[in-house]
Amino acid sequence: MSFLKIKDPKKRDLIVEEFLKTKKNIQDSFITERLGDISAQRELSKFLKPVTDTQKDIKESLVKEIKPVTEGIRQLPAVIAFPQLPAIAEALEEEDEDDEEGVMRVGKIAQ
């Protein structure tokens, strides 16, 4: 906002003063709101401390129980190859070759 466009010096001073007051009020209300939020957060943390402490204890116990499981999983071989029966492997390959786009295969019951 340009205050220089206002020709009357008294009016300009009045508008600038109002602008500065408004700016100061906005800053003060923002600071008050922030401090209010912080104090509300402190009050909530005091009020909910038993719940959060209990949850923290439960989390720590679960981590202790899960830790051996995760270590066991990490020790498994990187790649586990399952043997496939030759007939099943051939049938799977044939299905891949026979599939045509736009053709839907249905079973005996659906036919």
Biopython code that builds the backbone (N, CA, C, O; Angstrom):
import numpy as np
from Bio.PDB.StructureBuilder import StructureBuilder

atoms = [
    (1, "MET", "N", (0.850, -1.167, 0.000)),
    (1, "MET", "CA", (0.000, 0.000, 0.000)),
    (1, "MET", "C", (0.897, 1.231, 0.000)),
    (1, "MET", "O", (1.831, 1.343, 0.794)),
    (2, "SER", "N", (0.603, 2.109, -0.870)),
    (2, "SER", "CA", (1.405, 3.317, -0.967)),
    (2, "SER", "C", (0.675, 4.469, -0.275)),
    (2, "SER", "O", (-0.415, 4.870, -0.682)),
    (3, "PHE", "N", (1.293, 4.980, 0.762)),
    (3, "PHE", "CA", (0.718, 6.104, 1.483)),
    (3, "PHE", "C", (1.101, 7.435, 0.847)),
    (3, "PHE", "O", (0.566, 8.478, 1.223)),
    (4, "LEU", "N", (1.995, 7.409, -0.085)),
    (4, "LEU", "CA", (2.447, 8.641, -0.735)),
    (4, "LEU", "C", (1.403, 9.215, -1.681)),
    (4, "LEU", "O", (1.454, 10.399, -2.016)),
    (5, "LYS", "N", (0.460, 8.392, -2.113)),
    (5, "LYS", "CA", (-0.566, 8.865, -3.038)),
    (5, "LYS", "C", (-1.602, 9.737, -2.342)),
    (5, "LYS", "O", (-2.365, 10.442, -3.003)),
    (6, "ILE", "N", (-1.636, 9.695, -1.000)),
    (6, "ILE", "CA", (-2.587, 10.509, -0.256)),
    (6, "ILE", "C", (-2.017, 11.922, -0.147)),
    (6, "ILE", "O", (-0.928, 12.124, 0.390)),
    (7, "LYS", "N", (-2.755, 12.879, -0.656)),
    (7, "LYS", "CA", (-2.258, 14.255, -0.743)),
    (7, "LYS", "C", (-2.355, 15.000, 0.592)),
    (7, "LYS", "O", (-1.467, 15.783, 0.929)),
    (8, "ASP", "N", (-3.413, 14.763, 1.341)),
    (8, "ASP", "CA", (-3.619, 15.476, 2.603)),
    (8, "ASP", "C", (-2.698, 14.890, 3.682)),
    (8, "ASP", "O", (-2.830, 13.709, 4.001)),
    (9, "PRO", "N", (-1.770, 15.672, 4.257)),
    (9, "PRO", "CA", (-0.820, 15.149, 5.241)),
    (9, "PRO", "C", (-1.483, 14.670, 6.530)),
    (9, "PRO", "O", (-1.028, 13.693, 7.125)),
    (10, "LYS", "N", (-2.557, 15.344, 6.975)),
    (10, "LYS", "CA", (-3.235, 14.922, 8.203)),
    (10, "LYS", "C", (-3.915, 13.568, 8.003)),
    (10, "LYS", "O", (-3.837, 12.679, 8.852)),
    (11, "LYS", "N", (-4.575, 13.438, 6.873)),
    (11, "LYS", "CA", (-5.264, 12.183, 6.567)),
    (11, "LYS", "C", (-4.243, 11.055, 6.400)),
    (11, "LYS", "O", (-4.456, 9.936, 6.865)),
    (12, "ARG", "N", (-3.151, 11.364, 5.739)),
    (12, "ARG", "CA", (-2.088, 10.369, 5.538)),
    (12, "ARG", "C", (-1.519, 9.913, 6.878)),
    (12, "ARG", "O", (-1.326, 8.716, 7.091)),
    (13, "ASP", "N", (-1.247, 10.854, 7.782)),
    (13, "ASP", "CA", (-0.719, 10.496, 9.100)),
    (13, "ASP", "C", (-1.713, 9.628, 9.871)),
    (13, "ASP", "O", (-1.326, 8.675, 10.548)),
    (14, "LEU", "N", (-2.996, 9.968, 9.760)),
    (14, "LEU", "CA", (-4.039, 9.199, 10.440)),
    (14, "LEU", "C", (-4.109, 7.765, 9.892)),
    (14, "LEU", "O", (-4.209, 6.809, 10.662)),
    (15, "ILE", "N", (-4.057, 7.625, 8.593)),
    (15, "ILE", "CA", (-4.127, 6.301, 7.963)),
    (15, "ILE", "C", (-2.885, 5.476, 8.293)),
    (15, "ILE", "O", (-2.988, 4.276, 8.551)),
    (16, "VAL", "N", (-1.724, 6.106, 8.287)),
    (16, "VAL", "CA", (-0.491, 5.398, 8.626)),
    (16, "VAL", "C", (-0.537, 4.935, 10.078)),
    (16, "VAL", "O", (-0.114, 3.823, 10.396)),
    (17, "GLU", "N", (-1.054, 5.795, 10.958)),
    (17, "GLU", "CA", (-1.159, 5.437, 12.379)),
    (17, "GLU", "C", (-2.113, 4.254, 12.577)),
    (17, "GLU", "O", (-1.816, 3.332, 13.337)),
    (18, "GLU", "N", (-3.246, 4.287, 11.895)),
    (18, "GLU", "CA", (-4.203, 3.178, 11.975)),
    (18, "GLU", "C", (-3.582, 1.893, 11.427)),
    (18, "GLU", "O", (-3.765, 0.811, 11.986)),
    (19, "PHE", "N", (-2.859, 2.031, 10.343)),
    (19, "PHE", "CA", (-2.195, 0.867, 9.753)),
    (19, "PHE", "C", (-1.203, 0.252, 10.735)),
    (19, "PHE", "O", (-1.175, -0.967, 10.905)),
    (20, "LEU", "N", (-0.395, 1.082, 11.377)),
    (20, "LEU", "CA", (0.593, 0.582, 12.330)),
    (20, "LEU", "C", (-0.064, -0.055, 13.553)),
    (20, "LEU", "O", (0.432, -1.054, 14.075)),
    (21, "LYS", "N", (-1.186, 0.523, 14.013)),
    (21, "LYS", "CA", (-1.924, -0.064, 15.129)),
    (21, "LYS", "C", (-2.472, -1.441, 14.749)),
    (21, "LYS", "O", (-2.375, -2.395, 15.520)),
    (22, "THR", "N", (-3.040, -1.524, 13.566)),
    (22, "THR", "CA", (-3.593, -2.788, 13.097)),
    (22, "THR", "C", (-2.503, -3.847, 12.969)),
    (22, "THR", "O", (-2.688, -4.999, 13.361)),
    (23, "LYS", "N", (-1.374, -3.440, 12.420)),
    (23, "LYS", "CA", (-0.242, -4.368, 12.273)),
    (23, "LYS", "C", (0.221, -4.864, 13.637)),
    (23, "LYS", "O", (0.479, -6.056, 13.804)),
    (24, "LYS", "N", (0.328, -3.974, 14.606)),
    (24, "LYS", "CA", (0.757, -4.334, 15.960)),
    (24, "LYS", "C", (-0.251, -5.282, 16.613)),
    (24, "LYS", "O", (0.141, -6.245, 17.273)),
    (25, "ASN", "N", (-1.554, -5.013, 16.432)),
    (25, "ASN", "CA", (-2.596, -5.881, 16.996)),
    (25, "ASN", "C", (-2.532, -7.284, 16.408)),
    (25, "ASN", "O", (-2.693, -8.271, 17.125)),
    (26, "ILE", "N", (-2.299, -7.368, 15.120)),
    (26, "ILE", "CA", (-2.198, -8.673, 14.461)),
    (26, "ILE", "C", (-0.996, -9.438, 15.004)),
    (26, "ILE", "O", (-1.103, -10.629, 15.296)),
    (27, "GLN", "N", (0.132, -8.776, 15.142)),
    (27, "GLN", "CA", (1.329, -9.444, 15.680)),
    (27, "GLN", "C", (1.101, -9.897, 17.112)),
    (27, "GLN", "O", (1.476, -11.012, 17.473)),
    (28, "ASP", "N", (0.486, -9.041, 17.941)),
    (28, "ASP", "CA", (0.228, -9.400, 19.334)),
    (28, "ASP", "C", (-0.739, -10.577, 19.436)),
    (28, "ASP", "O", (-0.542, -11.480, 20.249)),
    (29, "SER", "N", (-1.778, -10.564, 18.612)),
    (29, "SER", "CA", (-2.742, -11.668, 18.665)),
    (29, "SER", "C", (-2.102, -12.965, 18.196)),
    (29, "SER", "O", (-2.407, -14.032, 18.729)),
    (30, "PHE", "N", (-1.225, -12.888, 17.212)),
    (30, "PHE", "CA", (-0.525, -14.088, 16.745)),
    (30, "PHE", "C", (0.353, -14.655, 17.855)),
    (30, "PHE", "O", (0.352, -15.861, 18.102)),
    (31, "ILE", "N", (1.105, -13.777, 18.524)),
    (31, "ILE", "CA", (1.985, -14.225, 19.613)),
    (31, "ILE", "C", (1.149, -14.812, 20.742)),
    (31, "ILE", "O", (1.502, -15.855, 21.292)),
    (32, "THR", "N", (0.050, -14.161, 21.095)),
    (32, "THR", "CA", (-0.826, -14.651, 22.162)),
    (32, "THR", "C", (-1.402, -16.013, 21.801)),
    (32, "THR", "O", (-1.480, -16.912, 22.639)),
    (33, "GLU", "N", (-1.801, -16.152, 20.549)),
    (33, "GLU", "CA", (-2.352, -17.431, 20.099)),
    (33, "GLU", "C", (-1.308, -18.532, 20.176)),
    (33, "GLU", "O", (-1.606, -19.638, 20.628)),
    (34, "ARG", "N", (-0.096, -18.245, 19.743)),
    (34, "ARG", "CA", (0.981, -19.237, 19.794)),
    (34, "ARG", "C", (1.278, -19.639, 21.228)),
    (34, "ARG", "O", (1.430, -20.823, 21.527)),
    (35, "LEU", "N", (1.361, -18.651, 22.117)),
    (35, "LEU", "CA", (1.625, -18.953, 23.522)),
    (35, "LEU", "C", (0.469, -19.737, 24.129)),
    (35, "LEU", "O", (0.679, -20.618, 24.962)),
    (36, "GLY", "N", (-0.742, -19.417, 23.714)),
    (36, "GLY", "CA", (-1.907, -20.163, 24.186)),
    (36, "GLY", "C", (-1.854, -21.603, 23.731)),
    (36, "GLY", "O", (-2.178, -22.511, 24.496)),
    (37, "ASP", "N", (-1.447, -21.822, 22.485)),
    (37, "ASP", "CA", (-1.322, -23.184, 21.963)),
    (37, "ASP", "C", (-0.265, -23.966, 22.724)),
    (37, "ASP", "O", (-0.444, -25.148, 23.020)),
    (38, "ILE", "N", (0.836, -23.296, 23.038)),
    (38, "ILE", "CA", (1.912, -23.972, 23.764)),
    (38, "ILE", "C", (1.457, -24.343, 25.166)),
    (38, "ILE", "O", (1.727, -25.448, 25.636)),
    (39, "SER", "N", (0.768, -23.426, 25.836)),
    (39, "SER", "CA", (0.303, -23.735, 27.191)),
    (39, "SER", "C", (-0.764, -24.827, 27.163)),
    (39, "SER", "O", (-0.800, -25.678, 28.051)),
    (40, "ALA", "N", (-1.625, -24.812, 26.159)),
    (40, "ALA", "CA", (-2.629, -25.871, 26.034)),
    (40, "ALA", "C", (-1.954, -27.214, 25.799)),
    (40, "ALA", "O", (-2.384, -28.229, 26.347)),
    (41, "GLN", "N", (-0.910, -27.229, 24.997)),
    (41, "GLN", "CA", (-0.177, -28.465, 24.742)),
    (41, "GLN", "C", (0.480, -28.974, 26.028)),
    (41, "GLN", "O", (0.484, -30.176, 26.291)),
    (42, "ARG", "N", (1.028, -28.072, 26.815)),
    (42, "ARG", "CA", (1.630, -28.470, 28.095)),
    (42, "ARG", "C", (0.586, -29.070, 29.023)),
    (42, "ARG", "O", (0.833, -30.088, 29.670)),
    (43, "GLU", "N", (-0.569, -28.445, 29.085)),
    (43, "GLU", "CA", (-1.642, -28.948, 29.948)),
    (43, "GLU", "C", (-2.097, -30.335, 29.493)),
    (43, "GLU", "O", (-2.325, -31.221, 30.316)),
    (44, "LEU", "N", (-2.226, -30.514, 28.188)),
    (44, "LEU", "CA", (-2.623, -31.825, 27.670)),
    (44, "LEU", "C", (-1.568, -32.882, 27.959)),
    (44, "LEU", "O", (-1.905, -34.013, 28.306)),
    (45, "SER", "N", (-0.303, -32.528, 27.820)),
    (45, "SER", "CA", (0.749, -33.507, 28.087)),
    (45, "SER", "C", (0.768, -33.890, 29.560)),
    (45, "SER", "O", (1.036, -35.046, 29.889)),
    (46, "LYS", "N", (0.487, -32.942, 30.455)),
    (46, "LYS", "CA", (0.386, -33.279, 31.877)),
    (46, "LYS", "C", (-0.809, -34.186, 32.139)),
    (46, "LYS", "O", (-0.720, -35.147, 32.902)),
    (47, "PHE", "N", (-1.926, -33.865, 31.495)),
    (47, "PHE", "CA", (-3.153, -34.631, 31.697)),
    (47, "PHE", "C", (-3.036, -36.049, 31.142)),
    (47, "PHE", "O", (-3.535, -36.999, 31.744)),
    (48, "LEU", "N", (-2.375, -36.186, 29.992)),
    (48, "LEU", "CA", (-2.289, -37.483, 29.312)),
    (48, "LEU", "C", (-0.994, -38.231, 29.607)),
    (48, "LEU", "O", (-0.730, -39.256, 28.979)),
    (49, "LYS", "N", (-0.198, -37.762, 30.522)),
    (49, "LYS", "CA", (1.089, -38.390, 30.835)),
    (49, "LYS", "C", (0.934, -39.864, 31.220)),
    (49, "LYS", "O", (1.725, -40.681, 30.749)),
    (50, "PRO", "N", (-0.047, -40.251, 32.057)),
    (50, "PRO", "CA", (-0.176, -41.683, 32.376)),
    (50, "PRO", "C", (-0.433, -42.551, 31.137)),
    (50, "PRO", "O", (0.085, -43.663, 31.032)),
    (51, "VAL", "N", (-1.220, -42.041, 30.223)),
    (51, "VAL", "CA", (-1.534, -42.802, 29.014)),
    (51, "VAL", "C", (-0.293, -42.927, 28.130)),
    (51, "VAL", "O", (0.012, -44.013, 27.635)),
    (52, "THR", "N", (0.415, -41.828, 27.933)),
    (52, "THR", "CA", (1.587, -41.876, 27.063)),
    (52, "THR", "C", (2.696, -42.733, 27.669)),
    (52, "THR", "O", (3.411, -43.430, 26.948)),
    (53, "ASP", "N", (2.839, -42.681, 29.001)),
    (53, "ASP", "CA", (3.846, -43.531, 29.640)),
    (53, "ASP", "C", (3.511, -45.011, 29.471)),
    (53, "ASP", "O", (4.395, -45.826, 29.208)),
    (54, "THR", "N", (2.237, -45.354, 29.621)),
    (54, "THR", "CA", (1.807, -46.738, 29.438)),
    (54, "THR", "C", (2.054, -47.190, 28.006)),
    (54, "THR", "O", (2.551, -48.292, 27.774)),
    (55, "GLN", "N", (1.706, -46.340, 27.047)),
    (55, "GLN", "CA", (1.920, -46.684, 25.645)),
    (55, "GLN", "C", (3.404, -46.862, 25.345)),
    (55, "GLN", "O", (3.774, -47.732, 24.557)),
    (56, "LYS", "N", (4.242, -46.062, 25.954)),
    (56, "LYS", "CA", (5.680, -46.171, 25.747)),
    (56, "LYS", "C", (6.191, -47.504, 26.286)),
    (56, "LYS", "O", (7.016, -48.158, 25.648)),
    (57, "ASP", "N", (5.699, -47.911, 27.473)),
    (57, "ASP", "CA", (6.098, -49.193, 28.048)),
    (57, "ASP", "C", (5.652, -50.354, 27.160)),
    (57, "ASP", "O", (6.407, -51.303, 26.945)),
    (58, "ILE", "N", (4.442, -50.278, 26.654)),
    (58, "ILE", "CA", (3.920, -51.336, 25.776)),
    (58, "ILE", "C", (4.755, -51.419, 24.506)),
    (58, "ILE", "O", (5.088, -52.513, 24.050)),
    (59, "LYS", "N", (5.095, -50.264, 23.932)),
    (59, "LYS", "CA", (5.903, -50.240, 22.715)),
    (59, "LYS", "C", (7.257, -50.899, 22.946)),
    (59, "LYS", "O", (7.716, -51.699, 22.131)),
    (60, "GLU", "N", (7.888, -50.558, 24.062)),
    (60, "GLU", "CA", (9.194, -51.136, 24.359)),
    (60, "GLU", "C", (9.115, -52.646, 24.542)),
    (60, "GLU", "O", (10.005, -53.369, 24.094)),
    (61, "SER", "N", (8.067, -53.127, 25.192)),
    (61, "SER", "CA", (7.930, -54.576, 25.378)),
    (61, "SER", "C", (7.670, -55.280, 24.048)),
    (61, "SER", "O", (8.185, -56.373, 23.816)),
    (62, "LEU", "N", (6.874, -54.660, 23.172)),
    (62, "LEU", "CA", (6.616, -55.261, 21.860)),
    (62, "LEU", "C", (7.884, -55.309, 21.018)),
    (62, "LEU", "O", (8.132, -56.288, 20.315)),
    (63, "VAL", "N", (8.680, -54.256, 21.092)),
    (63, "VAL", "CA", (9.932, -54.229, 20.333)),
    (63, "VAL", "C", (10.855, -55.346, 20.815)),
    (63, "VAL", "O", (11.518, -55.994, 20.006)),
    (64, "LYS", "N", (10.901, -55.570, 22.111)),
    (64, "LYS", "CA", (11.743, -56.640, 22.659)),
    (64, "LYS", "C", (11.270, -58.007, 22.191)),
    (64, "LYS", "O", (12.087, -58.887, 21.917)),
    (65, "GLU", "N", (9.938, -58.194, 22.095)),
    (65, "GLU", "CA", (9.399, -59.475, 21.650)),
    (65, "GLU", "C", (9.605, -59.689, 20.152)),
    (65, "GLU", "O", (9.850, -60.815, 19.720)),
    (66, "ILE", "N", (9.511, -58.643, 19.369)),
    (66, "ILE", "CA", (9.602, -58.765, 17.913)),
    (66, "ILE", "C", (11.052, -58.847, 17.447)),
    (66, "ILE", "O", (11.320, -59.387, 16.374)),
    (67, "LYS", "N", (11.967, -58.336, 18.211)),
    (67, "LYS", "CA", (13.365, -58.290, 17.799)),
    (67, "LYS", "C", (13.919, -59.661, 17.420)),
    (67, "LYS", "O", (14.565, -59.760, 16.377)),
    (68, "PRO", "N", (13.708, -60.741, 18.210)),
    (68, "PRO", "CA", (14.221, -62.051, 17.787)),
    (68, "PRO", "C", (13.602, -62.535, 16.474)),
    (68, "PRO", "O", (14.271, -63.193, 15.677)),
    (69, "VAL", "N", (12.348, -62.216, 16.252)),
    (69, "VAL", "CA", (11.678, -62.636, 15.017)),
    (69, "VAL", "C", (12.315, -61.942, 13.818)),
    (69, "VAL", "O", (12.598, -62.580, 12.804)),
    (70, "THR", "N", (12.536, -60.653, 13.932)),
    (70, "THR", "CA", (13.128, -59.929, 12.802)),
    (70, "THR", "C", (14.561, -60.378, 12.539)),
    (70, "THR", "O", (14.993, -60.449, 11.389)),
    (71, "GLU", "N", (15.292, -60.678, 13.599)),
    (71, "GLU", "CA", (16.651, -61.180, 13.401)),
    (71, "GLU", "C", (16.636, -62.544, 12.724)),
    (71, "GLU", "O", (17.489, -62.832, 11.884)),
    (72, "GLY", "N", (15.668, -63.384, 13.087)),
    (72, "GLY", "CA", (15.534, -64.690, 12.439)),
    (72, "GLY", "C", (15.215, -64.556, 10.963)),
    (72, "GLY", "O", (15.730, -65.308, 10.136)),
    (73, "ILE", "N", (14.370, -63.604, 10.638)),
    (73, "ILE", "CA", (14.009, -63.387, 9.231)),
    (73, "ILE", "C", (15.217, -62.912, 8.436)),
    (73, "ILE", "O", (15.417, -63.327, 7.295)),
    (74, "ARG", "N", (16.007, -62.058, 9.029)),
    (74, "ARG", "CA", (17.195, -61.565, 8.333)),
    (74, "ARG", "C", (18.213, -62.671, 8.087)),
    (74, "ARG", "O", (18.984, -62.598, 7.130)),
    (75, "GLN", "N", (18.226, -63.680, 8.927)),
    (75, "GLN", "CA", (19.190, -64.761, 8.774)),
    (75, "GLN", "C", (18.757, -65.794, 7.745)),
    (75, "GLN", "O", (19.550, -66.657, 7.368)),
    (76, "LEU", "N", (17.514, -65.722, 7.286)),
    (76, "LEU", "CA", (17.062, -66.652, 6.252)),
    (76, "LEU", "C", (17.860, -66.413, 4.978)),
    (76, "LEU", "O", (18.314, -65.298, 4.724)),
    (77, "PRO", "N", (18.027, -67.444, 4.193)),
    (77, "PRO", "CA", (18.747, -67.239, 2.930)),
    (77, "PRO", "C", (18.037, -66.199, 2.062)),
    (77, "PRO", "O", (16.814, -66.063, 2.098)),
    (78, "ALA", "N", (18.818, -65.490, 1.305)),
    (78, "ALA", "CA", (18.279, -64.402, 0.485)),
    (78, "ALA", "C", (17.261, -64.914, -0.536)),
    (78, "ALA", "O", (16.218, -64.293, -0.742)),
    (79, "VAL", "N", (17.558, -66.017, -1.156)),
    (79, "VAL", "CA", (16.653, -66.555, -2.162)),
    (79, "VAL", "C", (16.324, -67.994, -1.803)),
    (79, "VAL", "O", (17.220, -68.825, -1.658)),
    (80, "ILE", "N", (15.055, -68.282, -1.661)),
    (80, "ILE", "CA", (14.628, -69.661, -1.404)),
    (80, "ILE", "C", (13.978, -70.158, -2.684)),
    (80, "ILE", "O", (12.960, -69.625, -3.126)),
    (81, "ALA", "N", (14.572, -71.176, -3.270)),
    (81, "ALA", "CA", (14.041, -71.732, -4.514)),
    (81, "ALA", "C", (13.212, -72.959, -4.177)),
    (81, "ALA", "O", (13.703, -73.903, -3.558)),
    (82, "PHE", "N", (11.960, -72.938, -4.586)),
    (82, "PHE", "CA", (11.090, -74.087, -4.385)),
    (82, "PHE", "C", (11.144, -74.956, -5.632)),
    (82, "PHE", "O", (11.019, -74.444, -6.744)),
    (83, "PRO", "N", (11.328, -76.256, -5.467)),
    (83, "PRO", "CA", (11.349, -77.122, -6.645)),
    (83, "PRO", "C", (9.960, -77.200, -7.272)),
    (83, "PRO", "O", (8.953, -77.300, -6.571)),
    (84, "GLN", "N", (9.922, -77.152, -8.597)),
    (84, "GLN", "CA", (8.648, -77.246, -9.292)),
    (84, "GLN", "C", (8.574, -78.580, -10.001)),
    (84, "GLN", "O", (9.558, -79.079, -10.547)),
    (85, "LEU", "N", (7.417, -79.124, -9.976)),
    (85, "LEU", "CA", (7.199, -80.359, -10.712)),
    (85, "LEU", "C", (7.211, -80.047, -12.202)),
    (85, "LEU", "O", (6.687, -79.015, -12.623)),
    (86, "PRO", "N", (7.804, -80.929, -13.003)),
    (86, "PRO", "CA", (7.883, -80.648, -14.443)),
    (86, "PRO", "C", (6.518, -80.466, -15.096)),
    (86, "PRO", "O", (6.370, -79.607, -15.966)),
    (87, "ALA", "N", (5.534, -81.240, -14.707)),
    (87, "ALA", "CA", (4.213, -81.149, -15.326)),
    (87, "ALA", "C", (3.579, -79.790, -15.047)),
    (87, "ALA", "O", (2.957, -79.200, -15.931)),
    (88, "ILE", "N", (3.733, -79.305, -13.850)),
    (88, "ILE", "CA", (3.141, -78.016, -13.495)),
    (88, "ILE", "C", (3.847, -76.891, -14.253)),
    (88, "ILE", "O", (3.196, -75.973, -14.752)),
    (89, "ALA", "N", (5.159, -76.962, -14.338)),
    (89, "ALA", "CA", (5.915, -75.931, -15.048)),
    (89, "ALA", "C", (5.518, -75.896, -16.521)),
    (89, "ALA", "O", (5.368, -74.815, -17.091)),
    (90, "GLU", "N", (5.344, -77.079, -17.153)),
    (90, "GLU", "CA", (4.956, -77.136, -18.554)),
    (90, "GLU", "C", (3.549, -76.585, -18.753)),
    (90, "GLU", "O", (3.286, -75.874, -19.724)),
    (91, "ALA", "N", (2.641, -76.917, -17.828)),
    (91, "ALA", "CA", (1.264, -76.432, -17.938)),
    (91, "ALA", "C", (1.223, -74.907, -17.826)),
    (91, "ALA", "O", (0.466, -74.249, -18.539)),
    (92, "LEU", "N", (2.025, -74.362, -16.947)),
    (92, "LEU", "CA", (2.068, -72.905, -16.802)),
    (92, "LEU", "C", (2.603, -72.244, -18.063)),
    (92, "LEU", "O", (2.092, -71.205, -18.482)),
    (93, "GLU", "N", (3.615, -72.829, -18.665)),
    (93, "GLU", "CA", (4.174, -72.271, -19.886)),
    (93, "GLU", "C", (3.167, -72.329, -21.023)),
    (93, "GLU", "O", (3.062, -71.385, -21.807)),
    (94, "GLU", "N", (2.416, -73.442, -21.122)),
    (94, "GLU", "CA", (1.414, -73.581, -22.169)),
    (94, "GLU", "C", (0.313, -72.545, -22.004)),
    (94, "GLU", "O", (-0.157, -71.982, -22.993)),
    (95, "GLU", "N", (-0.104, -72.286, -20.770)),
    (95, "GLU", "CA", (-1.149, -71.294, -20.539)),
    (95, "GLU", "C", (-0.682, -69.916, -20.993)),
    (95, "GLU", "O", (-1.452, -69.154, -21.576)),
    (96, "ASP", "N", (0.567, -69.605, -20.728)),
    (96, "ASP", "CA", (1.094, -68.303, -21.131)),
    (96, "ASP", "C", (1.116, -68.165, -22.644)),
    (96, "ASP", "O", (0.841, -67.089, -23.176)),
    (97, "GLU", "N", (1.444, -69.258, -23.343)),
    (97, "GLU", "CA", (1.520, -69.215, -24.802)),
    (97, "GLU", "C", (0.132, -69.155, -25.420)),
    (97, "GLU", "O", (-0.057, -68.486, -26.436)),
    (98, "ASP", "N", (-0.845, -69.842, -24.828)),
    (98, "ASP", "CA", (-2.186, -69.926, -25.395)),
    (98, "ASP", "C", (-3.031, -68.676, -25.132)),
    (98, "ASP", "O", (-4.029, -68.452, -25.817)),
    (99, "ASP", "N", (-2.650, -67.881, -24.168)),
    (99, "ASP", "CA", (-3.449, -66.696, -23.838)),
    (99, "ASP", "C", (-3.459, -65.736, -25.014)),
    (99, "ASP", "O", (-2.413, -65.343, -25.532)),
    (100, "GLU", "N", (-4.657, -65.370, -25.420)),
    (100, "GLU", "CA", (-4.816, -64.383, -26.465)),
    (100, "GLU", "C", (-5.503, -63.169, -25.868)),
    (100, "GLU", "O", (-6.315, -63.276, -24.948)),
    (101, "GLU", "N", (-5.168, -62.051, -26.396)),
    (101, "GLU", "CA", (-5.753, -60.829, -25.881)),
    (101, "GLU", "C", (-7.226, -60.781, -26.256)),
    (101, "GLU", "O", (-7.585, -61.021, -27.409)),
    (102, "GLY", "N", (-8.079, -60.473, -25.286)),
    (102, "GLY", "CA", (-9.504, -60.371, -25.543)),
    (102, "GLY", "C", (-10.242, -61.681, -25.383)),
    (102, "GLY", "O", (-11.470, -61.683, -25.471)),
    (103, "VAL", "N", (-9.570, -62.797, -25.152)),
    (103, "VAL", "CA", (-10.227, -64.087, -24.977)),
    (103, "VAL", "C", (-10.197, -64.428, -23.496)),
    (103, "VAL", "O", (-9.153, -64.387, -22.845)),
    (104, "MET", "N", (-11.368, -64.763, -22.988)),
    (104, "MET", "CA", (-11.450, -65.099, -21.581)),
    (104, "MET", "C", (-11.664, -66.600, -21.436)),
    (104, "MET", "O", (-12.562, -67.172, -22.055)),
    (105, "ARG", "N", (-10.832, -67.230, -20.614)),
    (105, "ARG", "CA", (-10.982, -68.660, -20.388)),
    (105, "ARG", "C", (-11.952, -68.873, -19.228)),
    (105, "ARG", "O", (-11.866, -68.195, -18.204)),
    (106, "VAL", "N", (-12.847, -69.792, -19.391)),
    (106, "VAL", "CA", (-13.801, -70.120, -18.328)),
    (106, "VAL", "C", (-13.714, -71.614, -18.067)),
    (106, "VAL", "O", (-13.300, -72.390, -18.928)),
    (107, "GLY", "N", (-14.105, -71.993, -16.887)),
    (107, "GLY", "CA", (-14.061, -73.402, -16.506)),
    (107, "GLY", "C", (-15.280, -74.143, -16.993)),
    (107, "GLY", "O", (-16.128, -73.574, -17.680)),
    (108, "LYS", "N", (-15.372, -75.422, -16.638)),
    (108, "LYS", "CA", (-16.473, -76.256, -17.099)),
    (108, "LYS", "C", (-17.812, -75.780, -16.561)),
    (108, "LYS", "O", (-18.819, -75.806, -17.269)),
    (109, "ILE", "N", (-17.820, -75.349, -15.321)),
    (109, "ILE", "CA", (-19.084, -74.908, -14.724)),
    (109, "ILE", "C", (-19.598, -73.654, -15.423)),
    (109, "ILE", "O", (-20.797, -73.537, -15.675)),
    (110, "ALA", "N", (-18.716, -72.723, -15.735)),
    (110, "ALA", "CA", (-19.123, -71.482, -16.385)),
    (110, "ALA", "C", (-19.590, -71.713, -17.804)),
    (110, "ALA", "O", (-20.437, -70.973, -18.305)),
    (111, "GLN", "N", (-19.054, -72.729, -18.463)),
    (111, "GLN", "CA", (-19.487, -72.992, -19.845)),
    (111, "GLN", "C", (-20.909, -73.503, -19.837)),
    (111, "GLN", "O", (-21.469, -73.787, -20.896)),
]
sb = StructureBuilder()
sb.init_structure("model")
sb.init_model(0)
sb.init_chain("A")
sb.init_seg("    ")
for serial, (resi, resn, name, xyz) in enumerate(atoms, 1):
    if name == "N":
        sb.init_residue(resn, " ", resi, " ")
    sb.init_atom(name, np.array(xyz, "f"), 0.0, 1.0, " ", f" {name:<3s}", serial, name[0])
structure = sb.get_structure()
